[in-house]
Amino acid sequence: MCRPLCWTYASGVLAVLAARTDDTNPLSGLVVADRPEPDVPEGWRLVRVKAAALNHHDLWSLRGVGLRSDELPRILGMDAAGVDEDGNPVVVHAVIADPDAGRGDEVNDPRRSLLSERYDGTFAEHLVVPARNLLPKPDALDDVEAACLPTAWLTAYRMLLRSGARPGDTILVQGAGGGVSTAAIVLAGAMGFRVWVATRDAERGRRAANLGADAVFDRGERLPERVDAVLDSVGAATWGHSLRAVRPGGTVVVCGATSGDPSPVELNRIFYQQIRIVGVTMGSRDELAGLLAFCAARNIRPVIDRVLPLHQAIEGFAALEAGDVFGKIVFTIP
Ligand SMILES: NC(=O)c1ccc[n+]([C@@H]2O[C@H](COP(=O)([O-])OP(=O)(O)OC[C@H]3O[C@@H](n4cnc5c(N)ncnc54)[C@H](OP(=O)(O)O)[C@@H]3O)[C@@H](O)[C@H]2O)c1
């Protein structure tokens, strides 16, 4: 078990940061420390963070993916709910980008950055973000619940919106317990899809069924019929199954590759079966607003694995690295 390093500044804010990156031992670069109060650039707002959710992106950052060594130390974290300078409860959108530069979709801005990449992230008592990145928090969601939505849940929401599936169609979700998978299972059911789940673990499959999955299969198992769309966040371990599970003309939506890049990609199957492959990253501010409203209106609550105080973040990172998680891990700040 590796321990986080600690140091303190005279007057600062508690933060969890990447001090260095290490592909084989990512947690060795994790530091809990006091950092100086952030400056607030013009047009940006200061947020007092009350809850911040952990994502696999934070582990990738510690492995050096998307985080250059000359940008260290960098405060980690993409998801947050808190209070703005006027005392308004807010949810933070993690995509720092210009919609005009992305032809109306800020995620397509070539200069887009996600919180914790070029700008400090949400695992800190105080956070600064552009004013447009703050959305009102619905009363129906508490801080811990709202903090789960801006990354994994937003991505699952966009994956479903871009799946080409219509209500009543069947969606296969690869993986049962990941942040994206649990979000996809709950949201797909609420959107009127038939939801099938493929998992590597029977107990996790039972938990997926409790979330509302209509059927659960072993990883790689032949399905009773082909599905209209597959949502894949797992990568190498599931890609072949995803391509075999989707009907001719159906869609495989991919947002991540936790188990690595698939090889081979199987181009012959993709063109012969006319499979649409759609890549998704995060979602727009408008989509996050839609997701918040949808969850509030339909009484949808994110699946939460555990809640920890921010200074115990290492415990959450270790669980995520071990794959010992079902739903979101959330850090709180009193
Ligand atoms: N593009 C984006 O904007 C975006 C947004 C969010 C996440 N992501 C990416 O999507 C991926 C999923 O993220 P997540 O938050 O849902 O959490 P995660 O902890 O990476 O879990 C994802 C799923 O992968 C399965 N899994 C994990 N390790 C595996 C392995 N070695 N072999 C086979 N299956 C494995 C698990 O399935 P079981 O439950 O069946 O065990 C789990 O449900 C990550 O790589 C993340 O970086 C991308």
The ligand as an ORCA input file, in Angstrom:
! r2SCAN-3c Opt
* xyz 0 1
  N     -14.472      9.629    -23.009
  C     -14.899     10.147    -21.849
  O     -15.288     11.305    -21.750
  C     -14.933      9.261    -20.659
  C     -15.746      9.585    -19.570
  C     -15.803      8.703    -18.495
  C     -15.020      7.559    -18.524
  N     -14.221      7.308    -19.590
  C     -13.387      6.108    -19.644
  O     -14.257      5.001    -19.657
  C     -13.678      3.935    -18.931
  C     -14.657      3.467    -17.877
  O     -14.682      4.374    -16.820
  P     -15.540      4.098    -15.518
  O     -15.585      5.336    -14.764
  O     -16.841      3.502    -15.901
  O     -14.750      3.069    -14.586
  P     -13.863      1.747    -14.660
  O     -13.448      1.545    -13.269
  O     -12.787      1.961    -15.633
  O     -14.838      0.510    -15.023
  C     -15.315      0.201    -16.279
  C     -15.827     -1.236    -16.462
  O     -14.748     -1.939    -17.020
  C     -14.757     -3.257    -16.589
  N     -13.348     -3.552    -16.353
  C     -12.474     -2.830    -15.641
  N     -11.240     -3.371    -15.739
  C     -11.359     -4.442    -16.540
  C     -10.432     -5.414    -17.038
  N      -9.140     -5.384    -16.732
  N     -10.891     -6.382    -17.841
  C     -12.179     -6.430    -18.147
  N     -13.093     -5.536    -17.723
  C     -12.683     -4.561    -16.934
  C     -15.655     -3.360    -15.379
  O     -16.622     -4.340    -15.680
  P     -17.388     -5.260    -14.578
  O     -18.273     -4.327    -13.837
  O     -18.124     -6.261    -15.369
  O     -16.342     -5.859    -13.690
  C     -16.293     -1.969    -15.251
  O     -17.678     -2.035    -15.321
  C     -12.348      4.463    -18.357
  O     -11.292      4.010    -19.170
  C     -12.500      5.950    -18.430
  O     -11.273      6.625    -18.580
  C     -14.158      8.142    -20.656
*
